[in-house]
Structures are given as structure tokens and as C-alpha cells.
């Protein structure tokens, strides 16, 4: 359950309240009884610590970002050699060299 911050506009009393998301917001101040008890906009209650998440964090298996970079640089060379040969083979002129299931 989230914790909501409330503040009374009449007396200035502030309080954190543990409520369900489906619960109705509180309106009556528990200190002065005024109907000016309102939710405040606050920051999220969690922190992301550490070096962060990067595409390189999930290396392993059948690829990764390091395998995609050489294929992207090799694509223009493969496209040039395929168009100069004039052959009807569509394999060398594709960025993947025709070795994947996309063609």
C-alpha cells in the first residue's frame, strides 16, 4: 500500500497516511477539524541505486550489443559488393547478409 502525504491548509499540520489506492482521500484534519486536509504531491518512495541498467548488462546467449555493431558497419560493404556483381542473389545485399530468418 502506498504512503500519501497530507497537509492541512488551515493549521499547517502534516501527516503521512498508509492507504489503499482505492480508498477515498482524507479531507478532515485530525488536529483542527477543518475540511482542508489535502494530499500533497511528493516524490516516489524508492531509489534506484548502483551503476544503472544498460544494454551491456544482459550480455550472454546468442548476441548482444557488441554483435550488432559490426553487422551495422559491414552492411554498406555488403550492399556495395552485391549491387556491383549484378547477380540476382538477394543475400549479400541485405544488412544481415541473408543469414537470418527475416529474408
Residue pairs with C-beta under 8 A, 6 or more apart in sequence:
1 18
1 19
1 20
1 21
2 18
2 19
2 21
2 45
3 16
3 17
3 18
3 19
3 45
4 16
4 17
4 19
4 25
4 39
4 40
4 42
5 14
5 15
5 16
5 17
5 39
5 40
5 42
6 14
6 15
6 16
6 17
6 26
6 37
6 38
6 39
6 40
7 13
7 14
7 15
7 37
7 38
7 40
8 14
8 29
8 31
8 32
8 34
8 36
8 37
8 38
9 34
9 36
9 38
10 29
10 32
10 34
10 36
11 29
11 31
11 32
11 34
13 29
13 30
13 31
13 32
14 40
15 30
17 26
19 26
25 38
25 39
26 37
27 35
27 36
27 37
27 38
28 34
28 35
28 37
29 35
29 36
29 37
30 37
55 64
55 65
56 64
56 65
56 66
58 64
59 65
59 66
71 95
71 96
71 97
72 95
74 97
75 95
78 92
78 93
78 94
78 95
78 97
79 92
79 93
79 95
81 92
82 89
82 90
82 91
82 92
82 93
83 93
85 92
89 98
90 98
90 103
91 97
91 98
91 99
91 103
92 98
94 102
94 103
96 102
96 103
